[in-house]
């Protein structure tokens, strides 16, 4: 008999009590056991591409906190890396790549794409075998637009201006790049599902910097293509979209992409979140700095969200990833509060 996985019930449109919860970046530097494993592994990519290490760090927050869902430990930039782009991580600087030109788009090479990502698929397979049967396993990828911003600039920037300028000057090249990334990202998610992922999430961390026309062309269109391709193979597997900073465009994003669940960042008003929830499952959206602060700020933030969204299809989460300075006792307090909530 298949165990009930609470998060999947929510993504099917059900209201579940207690509210299921997990955290973006829940396997990370705020955990001492993660820091120890990172030291043993060496570099960040060594963690991502070694199934022994990747499985271990993915399981660490599940062992400690018993979250309802576990998200594969990896990085969104393994997709361009698997397409032949160089990638390295430097302490204090984050991901670094050689900036991409318009001529480089057609040089992307996917001939070894799945071979390159074989360790990731092995990690997913092993996780499904080692996780508690009731824990939802989440696979993921970066959205094409967000991947493109790093590929073009070669690093993160405050407003990803290099990618926006590239798109205005080289529209055809940008459209081609996004199409290639959408195709390979869909293949990547399909392989994760084959290996045991119950659901997948698409992270578009830089969706909020685009103007209206660009949002539709660069954010919505490629994500819709990914959802279409995934659902052509696995029509019953939920796909969660997280277009951070989308603001008033969240409604259009959901209707045009066809995502099953909608991840909300912490700036989304709860009145808007409630309206979005009427269309299907939502996930979010505690400000990660409330979790750092703890105390009254944390209690009030959690309570407001649960009162607004707890009586509908809802997965409790942060509005972005947990930060390294977050005290573990604050995470424990948040979990107790969410799991003790009994409704309005």
LUMPA-354901 format. One record per residue (C-alpha): x, y, z; residue number from 1. Coordinates in steps of 0.25 Angstrom, whole numbers, m for minus. Layout:
% LUMPA-354901
+-------+-------+-------+-----+
:     u :     v :     w :   n :
+-------+-------+-------+-----+
:     X :     Y :     Z : NUM :
...
+-------+-------+-------+-----+
//
This chain:
% LUMPA-354901
+-------+-------+-------+-----+
:     u :     v :     w :   n :
+-------+-------+-------+-----+
:     0 :     0 :     0 :   1 :
:     5 :    14 :    m4 :   2 :
:     8 :    23 :     8 :   3 :
:     0 :    36 :     8 :   4 :
:     9 :    48 :     5 :   5 :
:     3 :    60 :    10 :   6 :
:     9 :    70 :     1 :   7 :
:     4 :    62 :   m11 :   8 :
:   m10 :    63 :    m6 :   9 :
:    m9 :    78 :    m5 :  10 :
:    m4 :    79 :   m19 :  11 :
:   m17 :    71 :   m23 :  12 :
:   m25 :    82 :   m17 :  13 :
:   m28 :    76 :    m4 :  14 :
:   m27 :    84 :    10 :  15 :
:   m18 :    76 :    19 :  16 :
:   m17 :    77 :    34 :  17 :
:    m7 :    79 :    40 :  18 :
:    m1 :    88 :    28 :  19 :
:    10 :    81 :    21 :  20 :
:    23 :    89 :    21 :  21 :
:    37 :    89 :    16 :  22 :
:    48 :   100 :    13 :  23 :
:    55 :   104 :     1 :  24 :
:    70 :   102 :     3 :  25 :
:    66 :    94 :    15 :  26 :
:    79 :    86 :    13 :  27 :
:    89 :    97 :    15 :  28 :
:   100 :   105 :    23 :  29 :
:    91 :   107 :    35 :  30 :
:    92 :    93 :    39 :  31 :
:   105 :    89 :    46 :  32 :
:   105 :    75 :    40 :  33 :
:   104 :    81 :    26 :  34 :
:   116 :    89 :    28 :  35 :
:   124 :    77 :    33 :  36 :
:   120 :    69 :    20 :  37 :
:   123 :    81 :    12 :  38 :
:   137 :    81 :    18 :  39 :
:   139 :    66 :    15 :  40 :
:   134 :    68 :     1 :  41 :
:   143 :    79 :    m3 :  42 :
:   136 :    88 :   m13 :  43 :
:   121 :    91 :   m15 :  44 :
:   120 :    84 :   m28 :  45 :
:   127 :    72 :   m22 :  46 :
:   114 :    72 :   m13 :  47 :
:   105 :    73 :   m25 :  48 :
:   112 :    62 :   m33 :  49 :
:   115 :    52 :   m23 :  50 :
:   103 :    43 :   m19 :  51 :
:   108 :    39 :    m6 :  52 :
:   110 :    54 :    m1 :  53 :
:    97 :    59 :    m8 :  54 :
:    88 :    48 :    m2 :  55 :
:    94 :    51 :    12 :  56 :
:    92 :    66 :    11 :  57 :
:    78 :    64 :     6 :  58 :
:    74 :    55 :    17 :  59 :
:    80 :    63 :    28 :  60 :
:    69 :    73 :    30 :  61 :
:    59 :    61 :    29 :  62 :
:    66 :    54 :    40 :  63 :
:    66 :    67 :    49 :  64 :
:    53 :    73 :    46 :  65 :
:    44 :    62 :    40 :  66 :
:    39 :    72 :    28 :  67 :
:    28 :    67 :    20 :  68 :
:    36 :    68 :     7 :  69 :
:    51 :    67 :     3 :  70 :
:    57 :    74 :    m8 :  71 :
:    68 :    68 :   m16 :  72 :
:    81 :    75 :   m13 :  73 :
:    87 :    81 :   m25 :  74 :
:    88 :    94 :   m32 :  75 :
:    81 :   100 :   m44 :  76 :
:    93 :   103 :   m52 :  77 :
:    97 :    88 :   m54 :  78 :
:    88 :    89 :   m66 :  79 :
:    97 :    99 :   m74 :  80 :
:   109 :    92 :   m68 :  81 :
:   104 :    79 :   m75 :  82 :
:   102 :    87 :   m88 :  83 :
:   117 :    90 :   m88 :  84 :
:   118 :   103 :   m81 :  85 :
:   129 :   105 :   m70 :  86 :
:   124 :   106 :   m56 :  87 :
:   131 :   109 :   m43 :  88 :
:   127 :   113 :   m29 :  89 :
:   136 :   123 :   m21 :  90 :
:   134 :   126 :    m6 :  91 :
:   128 :   139 :    m4 :  92 :
:   125 :   141 :   m19 :  93 :
:   116 :   130 :   m23 :  94 :
:   115 :   123 :   m37 :  95 :
:   124 :   128 :   m47 :  96 :
:   123 :   125 :   m62 :  97 :
:   130 :   130 :   m75 :  98 :
:   120 :   141 :   m80 :  99 :
:   112 :   136 :   m92 : 100 :
:   111 :   143 :  m106 : 101 :
:   100 :   142 :  m116 : 102 :
:   110 :   133 :  m125 : 103 :
:   111 :   124 :  m113 : 104 :
:    97 :   119 :  m113 : 105 :
:    98 :   110 :  m125 : 106 :
:   111 :   104 :  m119 : 107 :
:   103 :    98 :  m107 : 108 :
:   106 :    84 :  m107 : 109 :
:    96 :    74 :  m101 : 110 :
:   102 :    61 :  m106 : 111 :
:   107 :    57 :   m92 : 112 :
:    95 :    64 :   m85 : 113 :
:    89 :    52 :   m78 : 114 :
:   103 :    45 :   m76 : 115 :
:   108 :    58 :   m69 : 116 :
:    96 :    58 :   m60 : 117 :
:    96 :    43 :   m57 : 118 :
:   101 :    45 :   m43 : 119 :
:    89 :    54 :   m40 : 120 :
:    79 :    44 :   m45 : 121 :
:    86 :    33 :   m36 : 122 :
:    84 :    43 :   m24 : 123 :
:    69 :    44 :   m27 : 124 :
:    68 :    29 :   m28 : 125 :
:    75 :    26 :   m15 : 126 :
:    67 :    37 :    m8 : 127 :
:    54 :    31 :   m12 : 128 :
:    59 :    18 :    m6 : 129 :
:    65 :    24 :     7 : 130 :
:    54 :    35 :    10 : 131 :
:    42 :    31 :    19 : 132 :
:    31 :    26 :    11 : 133 :
:    22 :    38 :    15 : 134 :
:    32 :    48 :    11 : 135 :
:    30 :    55 :    m3 : 136 :
:    42 :    56 :   m11 : 137 :
:    44 :    68 :   m20 : 138 :
:    52 :    69 :   m32 : 139 :
:    55 :    83 :   m38 : 140 :
:    62 :    91 :   m49 : 141 :
:    64 :   106 :   m51 : 142 :
:    55 :   113 :   m61 : 143 :
:    61 :   116 :   m74 : 144 :
:    61 :   131 :   m72 : 145 :
:    68 :   130 :   m59 : 146 :
:    79 :   121 :   m64 : 147 :
:    81 :   130 :   m76 : 148 :
:    83 :   142 :   m67 : 149 :
:    95 :   135 :   m61 : 150 :
:   100 :   129 :   m74 : 151 :
:   100 :   143 :   m80 : 152 :
:   106 :   151 :   m69 : 153 :
:   115 :   140 :   m64 : 154 :
:   111 :   143 :   m50 : 155 :
:    99 :   149 :   m42 : 156 :
:    97 :   164 :   m43 : 157 :
:    87 :   173 :   m35 : 158 :
:    77 :   174 :   m47 : 159 :
:    83 :   164 :   m57 : 160 :
:    84 :   176 :   m66 : 161 :
:    94 :   168 :   m76 : 162 :
:    83 :   158 :   m79 : 163 :
:    72 :   168 :   m81 : 164 :
:    81 :   177 :   m90 : 165 :
:    85 :   164 :   m98 : 166 :
:    71 :   161 :  m100 : 167 :
:    68 :   175 :  m106 : 168 :
:    80 :   174 :  m115 : 169 :
:    79 :   160 :  m119 : 170 :
:    65 :   155 :  m118 : 171 :
:    66 :   143 :  m127 : 172 :
:    78 :   138 :  m120 : 173 :
:    71 :   140 :  m106 : 174 :
:    59 :   133 :  m111 : 175 :
:    67 :   121 :  m117 : 176 :
:    75 :   120 :  m104 : 177 :
:    62 :   120 :   m96 : 178 :
:    56 :   109 :  m105 : 179 :
:    69 :   100 :  m103 : 180 :
:    69 :   102 :   m88 : 181 :
:    54 :    99 :   m88 : 182 :
:    56 :    86 :   m96 : 183 :
:    67 :    81 :   m87 : 184 :
:    61 :    85 :   m74 : 185 :
:    49 :    77 :   m78 : 186 :
:    57 :    65 :   m81 : 187 :
:    65 :    67 :   m67 : 188 :
:    52 :    68 :   m59 : 189 :
:    46 :    55 :   m67 : 190 :
:    58 :    47 :   m63 : 191 :
:    57 :    52 :   m48 : 192 :
:    43 :    47 :   m48 : 193 :
:    47 :    34 :   m55 : 194 :
:    57 :    32 :   m43 : 195 :
:    46 :    34 :   m32 : 196 :
:    43 :    49 :   m31 : 197 :
:    28 :    51 :   m27 : 198 :
:    27 :    65 :   m31 : 199 :
:    37 :    76 :   m38 : 200 :
:    39 :    91 :   m36 : 201 :
:    43 :   101 :   m46 : 202 :
:    51 :   113 :   m39 : 203 :
:    51 :   126 :   m47 : 204 :
:    58 :   134 :   m37 : 205 :
:    59 :   146 :   m46 : 206 :
:    45 :   147 :   m52 : 207 :
:    42 :   160 :   m44 : 208 :
:    52 :   168 :   m52 : 209 :
:    45 :   167 :   m66 : 210 :
:    36 :   177 :   m72 : 211 :
:    22 :   172 :   m76 : 212 :
:    25 :   168 :   m90 : 213 :
:    38 :   162 :   m86 : 214 :
:    32 :   154 :   m75 : 215 :
:    22 :   148 :   m84 : 216 :
:    33 :   144 :   m94 : 217 :
:    45 :   140 :   m86 : 218 :
:    38 :   135 :   m73 : 219 :
:    24 :   130 :   m76 : 220 :
:    26 :   124 :   m90 : 221 :
:    38 :   115 :   m87 : 222 :
:    33 :   110 :   m74 : 223 :
:    20 :   107 :   m81 : 224 :
:    28 :    98 :   m91 : 225 :
:    35 :    91 :   m79 : 226 :
:    21 :    88 :   m73 : 227 :
:    15 :    83 :   m86 : 228 :
:    27 :    74 :   m88 : 229 :
:    27 :    68 :   m74 : 230 :
:    12 :    66 :   m74 : 231 :
:    12 :    59 :   m88 : 232 :
:    20 :    48 :   m81 : 233 :
:    15 :    49 :   m67 : 234 :
:     2 :    56 :   m67 : 235 :
:    m1 :    53 :   m52 : 236 :
:    12 :    58 :   m47 : 237 :
:    10 :    72 :   m41 : 238 :
:    19 :    83 :   m45 : 239 :
:    21 :    95 :   m36 : 240 :
:    25 :   109 :   m42 : 241 :
:    33 :   119 :   m33 : 242 :
:    34 :   132 :   m41 : 243 :
:    40 :   141 :   m30 : 244 :
:    36 :   155 :   m31 : 245 :
:    25 :   153 :   m41 : 246 :
:    15 :   162 :   m33 : 247 :
:     3 :   165 :   m40 : 248 :
:     7 :   155 :   m51 : 249 :
:     5 :   143 :   m42 : 250 :
:    m9 :   141 :   m48 : 251 :
:    m5 :   141 :   m62 : 252 :
:     7 :   132 :   m59 : 253 :
:    m1 :   121 :   m54 : 254 :
:   m12 :   122 :   m64 : 255 :
:    m2 :   122 :   m76 : 256 :
:     9 :   113 :   m71 : 257 :
:    m1 :   102 :   m66 : 258 :
:     7 :    99 :   m53 : 259 :
:     0 :    91 :   m43 : 260 :
:     5 :    98 :   m31 : 261 :
:     9 :   113 :   m29 : 262 :
:    21 :   117 :   m20 : 263 :
:    19 :   131 :   m14 : 264 :
:    30 :   140 :   m10 : 265 :
:    29 :   148 :     3 : 266 :
:    25 :   161 :    m4 : 267 :
:    12 :   155 :    m8 : 268 :
:     0 :   161 :     0 : 269 :
:    m8 :   150 :     7 : 270 :
:   m21 :   155 :     1 : 271 :
:   m15 :   153 :   m13 : 272 :
:    m9 :   139 :    m8 : 273 :
:   m23 :   135 :    m3 : 274 :
:   m29 :   139 :   m17 : 275 :
:   m18 :   131 :   m24 : 276 :
:   m21 :   119 :   m15 : 277 :
:   m36 :   119 :   m20 : 278 :
:   m29 :   114 :   m34 : 279 :
:   m21 :   103 :   m28 : 280 :
:   m10 :   100 :   m18 : 281 :
:    m1 :   111 :   m13 : 282 :
:    13 :   110 :    m5 : 283 :
:    20 :   120 :     3 : 284 :
:    22 :   131 :     8 : 285 :
:    29 :   134 :    21 : 286 :
:    40 :   145 :    20 : 287 :
:    53 :   137 :    23 : 288 :
:    58 :   149 :    31 : 289 :
:    46 :   147 :    41 : 290 :
:    52 :   133 :    43 : 291 :
:    65 :   139 :    46 : 292 :
:    59 :   149 :    56 : 293 :
:    50 :   139 :    63 : 294 :
:    41 :   143 :    75 : 295 :
:    29 :   152 :    72 : 296 :
:    33 :   154 :    57 : 297 :
:    33 :   140 :    54 : 298 :
:    21 :   136 :    62 : 299 :
:    13 :   147 :    56 : 300 :
:    18 :   144 :    42 : 301 :
:    14 :   129 :    43 : 302 :
:     1 :   132 :    49 : 303 :
:    m3 :   142 :    39 : 304 :
:     0 :   133 :    27 : 305 :
:    m7 :   121 :    34 : 306 :
:   m20 :   129 :    37 : 307 :
:   m20 :   134 :    22 : 308 :
:   m17 :   121 :    15 : 309 :
:   m18 :   109 :    25 : 310 :
:   m32 :   105 :    22 : 311 :
:   m29 :   103 :     7 : 312 :
:   m19 :    95 :    m2 : 313 :
:    m6 :   100 :     4 : 314 :
:     8 :    96 :     7 : 315 :
:    16 :   105 :    17 : 316 :
:    29 :   110 :    13 : 317 :
:    38 :   122 :    13 : 318 :
:    37 :   132 :     2 : 319 :
:    51 :   129 :    m2 : 320 :
:    63 :   121 :     3 : 321 :
:    67 :   120 :    17 : 322 :
:    79 :   128 :    20 : 323 :
:    92 :   123 :    26 : 324 :
:    91 :   131 :    39 : 325 :
:    77 :   125 :    43 : 326 :
:    77 :   119 :    57 : 327 :
:    73 :   105 :    58 : 328 :
:    64 :   107 :    70 : 329 :
:    56 :   117 :    61 : 330 :
:    53 :   106 :    51 : 331 :
:    49 :    97 :    62 : 332 :
:    39 :   108 :    67 : 333 :
:    33 :   110 :    53 : 334 :
:    31 :    95 :    51 : 335 :
:    24 :    94 :    65 : 336 :
:    15 :   106 :    62 : 337 :
:    11 :   101 :    48 : 338 :
:     8 :    87 :    53 : 339 :
:     0 :    91 :    65 : 340 :
:    m9 :   101 :    56 : 341 :
:   m23 :    96 :    57 : 342 :
:   m30 :   106 :    48 : 343 :
:   m37 :   119 :    50 : 344 :
+-------+-------+-------+-----+
//
